[in-house]
Amino acid sequence: MTESHPAAPAAAVPSTIWACGADVLDPNDLWPEVVLRRAITEFSRPAAPVRLLAATKSHQLAARRAHTQLADTGREIRTGTLSDSPAARGEADLIIASLLPDPTHPHSADTYTRLAFTAADQLRGGAVLAVLTRTGLTPTDTLDDATGPVVAAAQTADLLYLSHIVATPIRDDTIPTPAHRSGQNNHRHHVVHIDLTVFIRPDDQNLAAAVDHAA
């Protein structure tokens, strides 16, 4: 008689890892819908004011398309850029900012600081900023991670670091990588995930101070 054993339970996915389907994320997608939906669900309540903050013109155009895709989330979603004057300061419950790389419209050196102070200006006390970045590759094939500059800029704007989340596809119990095609560079590193760096605006933060710094 063969003794049966219960199947081993599936490994739990840590809360700092978001499973985003089974397929490799499109590296050209500046506002990946699967990541946006998870962020909106995690960090805002129904009917909450949510802002998609674009760093460049191409990000702004893509944000408008994402706005349409997210119409069924039950949130009051608007899009904006770093140069926009906010209609109402200190009222957003959640700002999602995309710094996902776009080779055709690279962001400027001061983008991190401008983004942080713009978010501090528009967030209410206790609200959340989530910044989307992706580690890039330098011409020498080394990793270029934007997380450090994002954290430094946010802390300068008096936003508190909350969490670092990795959004990645997971197929069964592995992370899929892009298939290598003939004629393409065979990089040592295959970046398949998106980083979300999450901050919170303190309840007692002086809004006027944030506005003065951004000026």
N, C-alpha and C positions, 0 to 999 in steps of 0.2 A: 504494500500500500504506500502510495506516494503522498507525503505530507505537503499540503498546499501552504503557501506563504502569501500574505497580502502584498500587493504591489507597493514598491517604495513610493512615498509621497513625492510630488514634484517639488523641486527646489524653490523656495520662496524668493521672489524678486525683491531686493532691497528697495526701500522707499525713495532712495536717491538715484534709482535707475528706473526710467520710464520705458516700458516696452511699447514700441511704436510699430506694430504690425510685424510681418515676416519678411518684407521686401526692403531692399536697400533704399535709404532715403535719397531723393533726387538732389544732387549737390547744387543744382541750379535753382532750386526752389527757395526763394528768399523768405517766404512765410509758410512753412509746412503746416498744412491744415491739421494733421494728426497731433502735432506738438501744441499748436495753438489751442485746440479743443481741450486737451488735457490741462494746460495751464489755466484756462478760463474756468474749468470745472474745479480745479484744486484751490485757486486763489481768489475766487469771487462768488458772490451769491446771485441768484436770479434777480433780474432787473437792475443789477449794479452797473454803474458807468465804467466802461472799459475802453482804454485807448490803445491803438496800434501806432507806435511812434517810429517813423521811418527816418533812417540816417541819410539816405541819398534819394535822388529823383527816381531811380529805378526801384528802390525799396518802396517809394510812395505809390508808384503805379501798381506794384504787386500787392501792396496793402489794400488798395481799393478792391482788387479781385478777392482777396482774403475776406474782406468785410462782407462781400456778397455770400461767400461760402459759409460764413459764421452767423448768418441771419437767424438761424433756428436755435441758437444757444440760449435765447431768453435774456440776453444782456443788451444794454444800450451801448453799442460799439461804434466808435468813431475813429477816424484816422487823422494823423497829423504829422508834421515834420518838425525838425529842430528849429526852423526859422518862423514857425507859426506863433502868433500870439494866442494863448489859450482863451477860449470863450469864458471860462470860469476857473479861477485858480483854486487849487486845493480841494477838488471835488472828485477826482478819479479814485475808484476803489482798486483798480489794477491798471498798470501800464505794462504792455509787452513791447519791448524794443528789439528790433532785428538789426544785428551787425553781421549777419551772415555774408560772407564775401561775395562781391560782384566785381569781377575783373574790369568790366566796362565802366563802372562808376565807383572807384575806390574812395573810401571816406578819408577825410583830412586828419591831420595829426591832433587837432583839438576836438575831434568828434566825441571822444569818451567824456571829456569834461562838460561839453555842451549838453550831451545827452543826460548826464547825471543831474545837472542843475535844472534842466527843463523838467525832468521827472519830479525832482524835489518841489518844484514850483506847482506842478499840476496834481500831485498826490495829496489826498487828505491824510490826517494823522492816523497811523496804524495801517495804511494801505501798502500795497506791494508793487515793486518794480521787478520784472523778470526780463533779463537781457539774453537774447539768443546769439551765440557765437559758434564758430566752428574752427578748430585748429587747422591752420593752413601749412603749406610747405614752402620753404624758401627755395631760391634757385639752387642751393647746395643740398636740397632734399633733407633738410632738418625741419623739425616741427616749430611752428610759430603760433603760440597760444595767446589769445587776446584776453584771457580771464584776468591776469594780473593787472593790466591797465584799467579794465572795467572796475575791478574792486577798488583800486586806488582812487579813481575818479569819484565813485559813489561815496566813499568814505570822506572825501574832501567836501562833498555836498551834504554831509551829515546824515547819510542814509546808512542804516545798519545792515551788515552782512547777515543773511539768514541761512542760505543753503546753496550748495552746488549740486545740480542734477544733471545726469547724463541721459539723454533721450536717444534710444538706439533700437533698430529692429532686432527682434529675437526670433529665431526659427528653431523650434524645439528647445534645446538648451544651449544653443550656440548663437553667436552674432555673425550674420552673413557678411561677406565682403564682395565688392564688385568683381565680376569676372574679368580676367585679363584678356585684352584683345590684341591681336597681332598689329604691330605698328605703334602701339602706345608705349609710353615710358613705363618701365617696370619699377615703380617706386618701392622703396623699402617700407614705407608707411602707407597704409590705406585708412584714411579717416572716414569712418562710417557713422559717427555719432554727432549729435548736436549738444552743445553745452548750454544749460540754463543757469545763470548766476542770479540768485534771488536776494532782494533787499527789502527792507521795510522802512517806512518813514515814521520816526518816533511821534507819538501823540503830542508831545510837548515841544516839538521842533518849531522854532520861530520862522514862520513863512516869509516874513519880510526879509530876514537874513538871507534866505535862499534866493529871493528875487534880486537882492543887492549883489550877491556873488555872480549871478548869471548876467548882470548888466555889463 
